[in-house]
């Protein structure tokens, strides 16, 4: 999986992606994490129906091995409500909790089921998202929500307030967090 993600990111042309990719040390030690699933995995196969062609192979691979990965949930029901806890989760491939150890960046996949409204929040890391499935509504600061297509990069600067809505179809996105506290929960 890591090689496929690295290949996908290496083909990206955005300057922010290039600078991170070119500077990142890909020689990491591997952590043997036990697989851990979340309730939202039942919804995961649906994302294949809402994938763009260029992201399909990576998404198919991810869906095929999802039950072998160590899924985590950063929030509790008290933080974001029961619905989001049941219908969302992430896999950290690289990072302080990831399958591969890094203290400089976190890289993984995040899944949000249909109907998620991820409230406005911020964190001190820069967050870069690469949605692999259907259009979603993303907001920055106090701005309105804007649709982003599969493969279209979404960037949240450190401490920038942002939010997400997933109205119709589930969302799978790669993410890269740089700098700051790589395990920080969002500040609401």
N, C-alpha and C positions, 0 to 999 in steps of 0.2 A: 504494500500500500504506500509506504513512504516513497519508494522510487516513482510510482505513478503520480503522486502529488508533486514531487520535485520536478518531474518532467512537465506536468501541466503548468506549474508556476514558471518554469524556465522559458516557456514559450510566450509568456505575457510581455507586452511591450511598454506598459506604463512605467514612467521614471521611478515612481515610488516602489514598485515591485522589483524593478531591475536593481535599484540600490540596495534593497534588503537582500535579495537573492544573491547578488554578487559578493556581499560582505559577510554572509552567514557561513559559519563553520559547520559543514555537513558531517564532520567526523564526530559523532556522538556515541556515547555508550548507550546500550539498549537496556531497558528496565523490563524485567519479566513481570508484567501485570496480568493478573487473572481476569478472564472475561467477566463482564458485569453488564447485565442488560437493564433496560428501563421500559416502562409500559408503552412508551411512544413507538417502540420498534415495530409494533403491529401495524402502524401507519406507514412505515418507511417504504415498502414496495410501491406505493402509489406515486412516489416522486418520479419514477421512471416514465410515467405518462405525461410529465410536465417538464421534461428536460430538453435543453437545446441540443442540437446535434453535436456540437463541439464538446459539450460536457458529458455526453451520454456514456462513453466508455469509462470514465472516472467514476461516474455515479453508479453504473452497473457494478463495478468492482466493489465500491463501498457497500452497496446494498448486499452483495454476495457474502461479505465477511463481517457484516455489522454485529452479528451475535458472537463473534470471537474477540471483539474489542472491549475495552474497559470504559464503559459509559459513565459519565458523572453528571450530577445536577448541582449547579452552583447555588441554587436558591431553594428555600423551603416554601411551603404553602403560606406561611406567615409573611414572607417577603413579597411574593408575586401572585398568590392565590393558588388554589388547588388545581384549576384547569391547566395552567402553564406547567406546573410540576409534573402532571400526568402526560402532557402532550409535547414535551420538549426535553432536550438533553444534548450533551456534547461529548466528543471523544477528543482528548488531547493527544495528538501523535507526538509532538515535540513540546517540551516545556518542563516546568518543575514537577508536574504531576504526570507527564506524558510517557508514552511507550519508549521515547528516546529523550535523554536528559539534556536540557539546555536551561541556563539561567538568563540568557539574553533575549530570547523570543519564545513565544508559544505559537504553535501551529496545530490546527485540528479541523474538525468538521462539527458543525452545529446543526441540529434538526429542530424545526418548529412546525408543529402540526397546524392544520387548518383551524382558523378561529383564534389564534394567539394574538394578543395585544401586549407586546413587551413594552412596559411603561417607560417614560422618559427617565433616563439615568445617565451617569457619567462614570468614568474611571480614569486613573492617571496614565494608563497605557494607550498608545496609539493603536487603533483597531482597523484592520483592513479586511474586507469581506469580498469573496468571490462567489456569488450565488450560482449554483449549478442547475437550479430548477426554476420554473415559472416566475412571472413578475410579482414583486412584492412592494409594499409601501414602506419607505424609509424616511425618517425625518432627521434633520440636523438643527441643533439650537432650538429656537422658537419658530423655525420655519414650518411650512406645510409638508405633508407627506408626498413623496414623489415615487413613481414606479421605477423600478430597476429591473432590467431584463436579465435572464441567465447569462453569466459571463461578464456582466457589466460591474466594474469595480465600485465598491462603496468604502469610503474612507471617513473615519471618525478620529479627529485629532485628540491628543490628551486633554482630559477634562471637558471635552465638548459634550453637551447634552444631546442625546439622540434616542430614537425610539423606532419600533418596528411593528407593522401590522401584517398579518398573514390571513387575508380574508377568505380565499377560495381553495387554494391547493397548498399542500405542505411545502416547506422550504428546506433545502439542504444547502449549506454554504461552507466553503473553506474559510478559515479565518487565520489571520496572523496578528498577534499582539506584539508590539515592540516597546521596550523600555517600561519603566514604572514597575508596579507590583503585578506580576503576571498571574497571580491567583486571586486578585481582588474581586469581590462582588461589586456589582454596580451600586452607585450611590443614588438613591431615589430622592 
